[in-house]
Every structure is written in structure tokens, then in C-alpha cells.
Amino acid sequence: TVPRRLCILKGIYPHEPKHKKKVNKGSTAPRTFYLLKDIKFLLHEPIVNKFREYKVFVRKLRKAYGKSEWGTVERLKDNKPTYRLDHIVKERYPTFTDALRDLDDALSMCFLFSTFPRTGKCHVQTVQLCRRLAVEWLNYIIASRSLRKVFLSIKGIYYQAEVLGQPVTWITPYTFAHDHPTDVDYRVMATFTEFYTTLLGFVNFRLYHSLNLVYPPKIDGQADVDLKPTEGKEYAMDSESYLEKLSALSASLARVVAPAHEDEVEMDEFPVEGETSEEMDTRKKEQEALEKQKKLFEGLRFFLSREVPREPLAFIIRCFGGQVSWDKSLCIGATYGVSDPSITHHIVDRPRPEPQLVGRCYLQPQWVFDSVNAKMCLPVADYFPGVLLPPHLSPFVTEQEGDYVPPEKLKLLALQRGENPDEESEEEEEEEEEEDDHDKEEEEDEDESEKEEEMKLKKMEEQKTQSNKALPVKVTAGKVRLEDRKRLEQEQQSEEKRLAIMMMKKREKYLYKKIMFGKKRKVREANKLAAKRKAHDTAVKEEKKKSKKARRA
Amino acid sequence: QDIRNTVGNIPMEWYQDFPHIGYDLDGKKIYKPIRNKDELDMFLEKMENPDYWRTVQDKMTGADIRLTDEQVDLVHRLQRGQFGDVHFNPYEPAVDFFTHEVMIHPVTNRPADKRSFIPSLIEKEKVSKLVHAIKMGWIKPRKPKDDSPSYYDLWAHEDPNSILGRHKMHVPAPKMKLPGHEESYNPPPEYLLSEEEKLAWEQQEVAERKLNFVPQRFGSLRQVPAYPRFIQERFERCLDLYLCPRQRKMRVNVNPEDLIPKLPKPRDLQPFPTTQALIYRGHSSLVRCLSISPSGQWLVSGSDDGTVRFWEVCTARCMKTLPVGGVVKSIAWNPNPTICLVAVCVEQSVLLVNPCLGDKLLYGATDQLLESYVAPEEERVQPVRWVTATTEEHSKGIRLVIQHSKAVKQVTWHGKGDYLASVVSDNSSMQVLIHQSSKRWSQSPFRRSKGMVQVVLFHPTRPYFFVATQRYVRVYNLLKQELTKKLMTNCKWVSSMAIHPGGDNIICGSYDSKLAWFDLDLSTRPYQLLRHHKRALRSVAFHRRYPLFASGSDDGSVIVCHGMVYNDLLQNPLLVPVKVLKGHVITLDLGVLDVLFHPTQPWVFSSGADGTIRLYT
């Protein structure tokens, strides 16, 4: 287990040897191979001695317990050897960007551990530490407004932020008690978490300082006054209330240097060499869009109903400049109540909300997520409570040419371009319905004509066979066949290609066939999805028609 | 003690089913008292008997006993938790052994120990050990507790020297795949699995599944449950991070179009046959072999229906039908334009036929040439018998019959038109025979057999002789009478062979659907192995003038390739397939049986198992 821990902490992984048989003494049995250099590198690690010390400590402690020497036990416990992982972090990530690049797993793990119960599976301190770091991270993302994409998946909620130009993605589970699986080795997870917490702590420190924020984070003085101490006491113990207030995510953080208002310096533009003016324009546009997205919810006041997951929504809304509050009894840090008239959006997730107040939109939580992904406030009509929601699309998919694009995505893209596809589509639908009838007739016509042609062909064939049998040769007037020049050319080209493929070398032919197979499969999958969608749409349409008829009747 | 029952201290249930309850001192059974009281009697007794409450049953004897007053009293006292004895007093006054008062006299008179006056040595030793341990640093005084990890700016001085070599070698773990639309809690309907797909998903191996979850749709966010495999997935990721071998793999990002070799366009390599022009119908069975007159005007074909047919090439008219009474295995027109003679293999004999077509002078001269033969004076021993045709045969056109001892497989002419070679399906050294038609003289050139001979060929210009066995092609020099070369075909079973008119290149078709091109100057291995056909190759042919060769196969197609041979020895031949010709119907799993080029035009003939001969121009 010590080598395993070392490998995890030092980030040593096995390698695939170039000649598996040669290395494995002629056998092809699956084995893992480490580089000898890596193993030697592990041996030089000073932390190995710390681990040994710890082992000795455990042995002594056990002995003392066995002999019931309580004084010794106390003394040993006081002198429990500890170790730090700073140097390993520094060694593995020599630059800060390296650390940011590898932050995905660290964040996901910390967020998972922070939801663990404080009993049983791992140390309480670890859970608390993870929670603290996670909250610090969320607060940083809010302060820097660097969240970009969010996604509600069936596994959990995915977030993607752009920190110093690096995309960082993490997933948080939905807040339910865990059904702890038996086939998971928690010691391995704990070792990973040990390293990840260290890493995340240092990263947080650095990030907070880059924004001139105080680390460990402190709630801004003004906000602190707003939070009355009595209110806090009801909710949590003094020792915990600080973290709780912080994790409420409703207050801004204290800064080391008071922020000068509007200190956004206009960035000078440095044209990159070899960049055309068009590229520069697009870049500029992108930047503008980004700035706009950062201020997506600016000026909006949200209120979260109690059945809505508070933390993710509060986090997202705050990330885009909105103000958010919730019921006072739900969590600490609520800033305004339900009846506040300035509330613009009320997020609810129940089929029939209680008497609605005038002057605010009652919306389902998906609206927030979809708006963030669309980089614009979407029309609210689709998201009213009790309404069948439009599909929630993944923001991480960028369709290439030839991929299947769901129609909702197309609609969204049109919306982003500033068109309003809804009206058109409705009109189209009506037209389509009319067209459908025409189409059917036409199809029937076509069918008939096809049948006739077939009949003709059959007759011709019969004649041919007959003429073969009966010798009297009959000459019929030939028809002038129009040669489709384009098609002929295409045929010729395809034949040339076929012939060239015949001449390929064996290995290249194999590769070529593999590539073509992959391409074909992709097309097939896209077609399958499209067909499924079409079938679904027609089914829905028919149902609609039926219901319409029923209503009419 | 009054012992009435001698069974001892046993559970009395053991006697439950017996009429007696034990034995008395004399060993006689003690019978249970007769109890014939029913519920009513019991009740009446309970009501009437004033002593009922103090009556108990003696288990040992089974008799009813009425408890005495003392006994009832005892029971009451025990119930109350008192002592059984009435006279026992639990609260007797305590008598002190030792008084609290200090006595004036000691109890013992022993003087105090010396060690109670001097410091303890053991303690001293212990203390000195502790002192020593502290001095040596073995025991540390309590450290101040430092629980929370303190963080600082770890990357304050980013030192470029700290980037070690191993960082350059480091392969960062690939990030986890980002979720697609199908993972959404409310995906578009096309991403949901249908029933069959779900079933298929369940039956798949866990490792083979494309998605590790079943897409689901929830009407609203509050209905979304926890994902049960969340912790497992994180754990699997951890395992991947430290147990999976990492390797940098260059992704082959090739454009598949680039893989296709750049060949000259077939259009630039014209002329070659492109379309089917004529069909020669007439045979009723497989047409095994074809041959064409050196002028290119007449075509001869041999078939399984026991006939040889002569056709005019341009009109597809059958000029003559010659019934030979057996399967025609091979047929060859004399390449010498001054001689009009066709060699036909029929069973055990080779017929030399004068077709009597074309110029009357020409075929008359051939007849004269054959008749001018004068038998030598002394009879020489020959492996075959030369027989002059009977008059009946003569009228059909047969001039000479060379009778072999075994069935003849193939016949081929030398370029000059005097010698012809025949292959006998035999395993002895007499497989190959060379005949001289003018002298009616045959010989067997080989002393030993080197395997089953498939095909033989004469070199068109030089005195070489090619013999193809199943896997090798041997080249013999006929003048020096020695083996000059042995070509490895890399095929399992050679079916056919053709030689380039230049004489330096050979192609071999094989039953394992390969075509091997040999450059005799280059090496004994094939210069190129072409796997164009899907089924066994039956025949191959070279064009006499144009750089074309063709191969016919069981898949019913004839592939015409451009095979340019350059005079420059340094330049390798250029092989380009130019046309796939289809037309023959596959019958009995056989497609094209023979292909043949027109001697002057870029036309190709093919004979098939469907009984037709087709001309492609």
C-alpha cells in the first residue's frame, strides 16, 4: 500500500513497453510495467521516511494500547508524525498553469467528498476541508465571473469555468445521501483526495491573491453587518456559521485593496502578426460577447423557492451578476423575502405554484441553465411552471459538419443570430399540413407512373426473350438515349477510384477500409437519430391532429 | 427424607405418556392418581373447595397436597423478598473490628526499613533514562498543535529550471469525456433508447457499452434522483489515473483520399477494351478454351459438349463445328501465319486440325506440308503414337492424331509453328512432351518429375521453356538442356501463365485469386502480387502488341490491366488496372474460363461457363 500511495501522490503511472514480449520474458500475460527511472525517482522521495515514521508510530501506539500504558499513548498521540505535500505539488506542477490544467479531477473529487456524511467512510477533517475548499473555489468563480457553461445531466451538474484561459470542468452530484458502494476502495480515494486538497488549497490561495481578495476568504464588511448575529445563531453554531455564511454564496468577499470603481482599463489592441483584420474583428466580437455573457443577469433579482436546489442556482445566478435570495428558514444569508416587489424572477419547481404575485416571472430552474448556455436570456414562455419543458441540450457538444444536429439546437443558433424562428416554424407547420395532402396525391401519381413504367419494362423483357426463342428477327426503331453527361462523368470517376483502390498496398487498403468504415458508421448513426426524431415528430403531430379533431367534434 | 418415588431428579415429563409415574422402594410402579375431572368439575371444585388456592400437585407422586399454614407463610415471605427463616434478623448491630480511635501501642514492633530513608535507586534510574532520552531528543516536549494546513503562494517564483526532463516526458492524463446531449436530464427524444436498444444495452458486456448509462428523461428538475454510480465512476477514474499505462499515440490523421495511389488515368492509357461488343452463342456447355488465328480473323473454341467451333471474329458467325467426341481441354492455333493448323486436346490425344478457313492457297499449302512427310527408315521409339487421320476424319479436317498414353491437359505451340508441347496429367517424368509436327517426332524432355505440371510455355523468341508446377515456375534452356531459373510464385496453386511478347515478363494466375507479375531480370520473386479478383483466377493473357494483360476469374469478371514494360532496364514495369469487364453469368460456381487477346486489335475475348464467348472492344 505504501508504493501505491507513493505512486498516487507522485503521479507515477505505468508504461506500455515497446516490445511487450521482450520485457515480459516471452510471455504475453497482461502485466503492468513501470519505468525503472520512475521507481528510482520514488525511492528518493523524502516522504518515504515520513511514511516509515508513521508506520513506527502506529506500531508503538498499538503496543502502548496493548500494555494499557495510557501515559505513553497520550505522549505518542501528541507527537504524531505529520507530513506535508507542498513540495510534491510544486514538483508535479512546476508552473501555475500546469496545476490549473489538471484541476478537473481535483475539483470533482473535492465536491464529491464534501457531500459525504461526517461519519464512517473517511475522516471528518477531510470532509470539512473538502467542503471548505469547494466553497472557496465557488466564491472565487463568483468573484471572477469565470463560469462559462453549466449542464444538468442525470449524473450530476457539470460546470465549466475559464480560469486564466484554461477551461476547468467539474461535476457535482445531486444533493442526496450516498448509497455507499461496497466495491470501492475508499483508501485509494482518500489518498487522491489528500493530494487534491493540498493542490486545491494552493491554487485557491494563488487565485484569491490574483484578484486581490483576502485568503482565507472573508465576507465583505458591509454584508457582515447585514447578517445579524442573532439570525446566524439560530441556524448554526458559532464555529460553523462562518463557513455556512460563506457557502451561502450570497455575499461578496472582502478585498485586500479596496476596488476602485470601474477600474476596467480599456485593453490596448495589439494586432498579432499574420492576423488579418477579419480575424481581429471576430476576436473582438468574441470578446464583446464574453463581456456581455458575464453581465447576463445583471440587474435581475431572483428568488429561489424552497424545492429548488439552492446552492447550484445561487452560484450560477451570482456568477452572472444577478442577485439572489431565498426563504429565511431555508439557509443562512437570505437578503430579501418572498414579498419583495423588486423581485423579477421567481424560480419554482412545482406543478401548480401558490397564488402568484404580479410583476415577476415564475420560471422553472432549467431556464437559468439554458440561458447561461445560450449566452442570452431566453424567452420565458417555454419555462413557466407546469409546462412541458424544451429539451436541455449539452453545451459541450460542438457539431461538426456531417454530425447530427438536434432541431432544438438549430433553433437556438437562429435565436442567437437574432432571428425569431418560432413564428416561421408555426407558419411552416400550417403550410406543411396543407402540403402534406398535396404530397400524398403526388406520391400516388408517381406510384402509378412508376408502375406503368415497370409494366412496360416487363413487356420489353418478355419480347426480348421471345425474340431470342423465335428466330425471325424483328428490328424495332431505336430510341435516342439521352446521355446524362454529368452522371457518366461521375460514374467514370468512381470507377477510376475503384480501380485505384484495387492497386493499393495491403496495409494501406486495410487502413483505408477502416477509415471509410468509421465514416460510414458516423453517417449511419446520424441518419438513425434523424429518423428517430422524424418518427417522434410525426407521432406527436398525429396526436395533435387527433386531439384537434376531437375538440372540433 | 421420605422417598416414595425412586426415579430420582429427572424431568417428570418423561413419564407423561405412561400410566405410572415412577417406582416405589420395592420397585413397584406408582400409578398416577386417576384424574377424570373435566373442566366443569375443575370449576366446581374451584368454587366449592375453600382450600383450592392452597392445593398444589406434587409432581413426583401426582397427588394433590394441601399446603399447611407455615408453608403458605413461607411462600408469602419469599414472594415479598424476605428471608425464609422467620427468626433471622438481617439488621443486627455491626461490631467494629478496628476502631477509628488511634491506639497508643503499635500493632507490630518492627523497626522501619533503611530504604524508607534513602532515595530510590530505581526511580533514579528511571529519571536518568528520561533525562537521557530528552537530551538525545528521543522524547520530545509537546509540540504546539498545527492542524489546519497553511497555504501560501507556492508558485511565487516560477523557476524555469525546475521544469525537469521528466516533465517533458510526462504524459498528462486525458481529461474525462464531456457529456453529450444523451446525458441530459431532459434530452431530445431521439436520444432516448427504444425498447430493443435498451435490451441490447442490457445484454452487452459492461466494457463494450458505448454509454455507461441509460439515457432517461425527467419532466422537471425536482424528479431527478441521485445517480447511483457516481462514487464508482469517480473511483474508476482514480484507478485509471494511477493504474492505466499511458502512451502517446500518434493519431493517424490521414485523409483517406491521400491513401489512394496516384495512378495515370485509364483514359490516358487507351486503347483498351471497354464495352462488350459481341456474344458468340452456340456451345451448349462450358467453353474451356479459346484460340485465335494469327491473322485475327478466325476464332476457335473448345467446349465440354464435345465440339470445336470455328467462328468469324467480326460477325460472330459459327463457320464450322467439329465434333470431336470428348471434352476439349485445350486448343491452340499455330502461330505461324503460313501454316493453318489447330492443335486440339481431346482426352488422350492431340488432334492437328486444318480448319480449311481463309485463303485456299494457305490451307492447301498446309495440307501439302503435312503430306510431304516421309517416314524415316528406322522406326524410333517414341512416347506417343502418330496416327494419320482416316478419310472420314480427313473430310472433317483432322489431319494427324497424336495418341498419348494418358489424358492430355494442355497443348501449346512454339512461336515458329513447328514444335508443340503437350502436358499430360500424370505424375511421372513423362508429363511434358515436345512434338515436332513436320517430322512427326516426339520426345520427353525431362528425366524426373518435379511435381504436377500445370502449364507449359515456349519463350516467344529465345530457346527457353517455362514449366509451371503448383507453386513454382521453372525456366529451362532448351539448347543447353539445363534449368536456368526457378521462380517462386508465392501462390498456393498456379492455374495459368502467360508471357509478355518481349519475353522478359511473366504473369501467373493462381487458384487463390492472386496474379503474380515476374520480371525475369529483376528477381525470382514476383515483382507485384495483384489481388484484384475475389475468386480463383482461371486464365491470364498478354496482348501481343499493346501493353495490356487480362485475367479471367471465377467471379465472372475479366480485369484488363495496363502493363507497360520499358526498354530501360532501370525502370520497373507500370501496372495499372484499367477496366473491369463483366458479362458472364456464373454457372456451377464458375465464371470466366479463358481469356484471349486479339493479335492486332485491343480486343479481348472471354469464354465462360455459361456457354458463351464474349468479345469486348
Chai-1 contact restraints between the chains, C-beta under 6 A:
chainA,res_idxA,chainB,res_idxB,connection_type,confidence,min_distance_angstrom,max_distance_angstrom,comment,restraint_id
A,C7,B,Y242,contact,1.0,0.0,6.0,A-B,restraint_1
A,I8,B,Y242,contact,1.0,0.0,6.0,A-B,restraint_2
A,Y13,B,R246,contact,1.0,0.0,6.0,A-B,restraint_3
A,P14,B,P245,contact,1.0,0.0,6.0,A-B,restraint_4
A,H15,B,P245,contact,1.0,0.0,6.0,A-B,restraint_5
A,E16,B,P245,contact,1.0,0.0,6.0,A-B,restraint_6
A,E16,B,Q247,contact,1.0,0.0,6.0,A-B,restraint_7
A,D78,B,R142,contact,1.0,0.0,6.0,A-B,restraint_8
A,N79,B,K140,contact,1.0,0.0,6.0,A-B,restraint_9
A,K90,B,L154,contact,1.0,0.0,6.0,A-B,restraint_10
A,P94,B,S162,contact,1.0,0.0,6.0,A-B,restraint_11
A,P94,B,I163,contact,1.0,0.0,6.0,A-B,restraint_12
A,T95,B,E158,contact,1.0,0.0,6.0,A-B,restraint_13
A,F96,B,W155,contact,1.0,0.0,6.0,A-B,restraint_14
A,D104,B,K175,contact,1.0,0.0,6.0,A-B,restraint_15
A,L112,B,R234,contact,1.0,0.0,6.0,A-B,restraint_16
A,L152,B,Y185,contact,1.0,0.0,6.0,A-B,restraint_17
A,S153,B,P179,contact,1.0,0.0,6.0,A-B,restraint_18
A,S153,B,E183,contact,1.0,0.0,6.0,A-B,restraint_19
A,I154,B,Y185,contact,1.0,0.0,6.0,A-B,restraint_20
A,I154,B,Q216,contact,1.0,0.0,6.0,A-B,restraint_21
A,K155,B,Y227,contact,1.0,0.0,6.0,A-B,restraint_22
A,P173,B,F230,contact,1.0,0.0,6.0,A-B,restraint_23
A,Y174,B,A226,contact,1.0,0.0,6.0,A-B,restraint_24
A,F176,B,A226,contact,1.0,0.0,6.0,A-B,restraint_25
A,P181,B,I231,contact,1.0,0.0,6.0,A-B,restraint_26
A,P181,B,Q232,contact,1.0,0.0,6.0,A-B,restraint_27
A,V184,B,I231,contact,1.0,0.0,6.0,A-B,restraint_28
A,V184,B,F235,contact,1.0,0.0,6.0,A-B,restraint_29
A,V188,B,C238,contact,1.0,0.0,6.0,A-B,restraint_30
A,M189,B,F235,contact,1.0,0.0,6.0,A-B,restraint_31
A,M189,B,C238,contact,1.0,0.0,6.0,A-B,restraint_32
A,F192,B,C238,contact,1.0,0.0,6.0,A-B,restraint_33
A,G201,B,Y151,contact,1.0,0.0,6.0,A-B,restraint_34
A,F202,B,Y151,contact,1.0,0.0,6.0,A-B,restraint_35
A,F202,B,L154,contact,1.0,0.0,6.0,A-B,restraint_36
A,F205,B,Y151,contact,1.0,0.0,6.0,A-B,restraint_37
A,R206,B,D153,contact,1.0,0.0,6.0,A-B,restraint_38
A,E307,B,R222,contact,1.0,0.0,6.0,A-B,restraint_39
A,D349,B,S220,contact,1.0,0.0,6.0,A-B,restraint_40
A,D349,B,L221,contact,1.0,0.0,6.0,A-B,restraint_41
A,D349,B,R222,contact,1.0,0.0,6.0,A-B,restraint_42
A,P365,B,L221,contact,1.0,0.0,6.0,A-B,restraint_43
A,L389,B,N186,contact,1.0,0.0,6.0,A-B,restraint_44
A,P391,B,N186,contact,1.0,0.0,6.0,A-B,restraint_45
A,P391,B,P187,contact,1.0,0.0,6.0,A-B,restraint_46
A,P391,B,P188,contact,1.0,0.0,6.0,A-B,restraint_47
A,H392,B,S184,contact,1.0,0.0,6.0,A-B,restraint_48
A,H392,B,N186,contact,1.0,0.0,6.0,A-B,restraint_49
A,L393,B,H181,contact,1.0,0.0,6.0,A-B,restraint_50
A,S394,B,P179,contact,1.0,0.0,6.0,A-B,restraint_51
A,S394,B,G180,contact,1.0,0.0,6.0,A-B,restraint_52
A,S394,B,H181,contact,1.0,0.0,6.0,A-B,restraint_53
A,S394,B,S184,contact,1.0,0.0,6.0,A-B,restraint_54
A,F396,B,L178,contact,1.0,0.0,6.0,A-B,restraint_55
A,V397,B,G180,contact,1.0,0.0,6.0,A-B,restraint_56
A,P406,B,P188,contact,1.0,0.0,6.0,A-B,restraint_57
A,E408,B,P188,contact,1.0,0.0,6.0,A-B,restraint_58
A,L499,B,P577,contact,1.0,0.0,6.0,A-B,restraint_59
A,A500,B,I260,contact,1.0,0.0,6.0,A-B,restraint_60
A,A500,B,L263,contact,1.0,0.0,6.0,A-B,restraint_61
A,M502,B,H532,contact,1.0,0.0,6.0,A-B,restraint_62
A,M502,B,P577,contact,1.0,0.0,6.0,A-B,restraint_63
A,M503,B,P261,contact,1.0,0.0,6.0,A-B,restraint_64
A,E508,B,L259,contact,1.0,0.0,6.0,A-B,restraint_65
A,Y512,B,P256,contact,1.0,0.0,6.0,A-B,restraint_66
A,Y512,B,L259,contact,1.0,0.0,6.0,A-B,restraint_67
A,I515,B,P256,contact,1.0,0.0,6.0,A-B,restraint_68
A,L529,B,E190,contact,1.0,0.0,6.0,A-B,restraint_69
A,K532,B,E190,contact,1.0,0.0,6.0,A-B,restraint_70
A,R533,B,E190,contact,1.0,0.0,6.0,A-B,restraint_71
A,H536,B,P189,contact,1.0,0.0,6.0,A-B,restraint_72
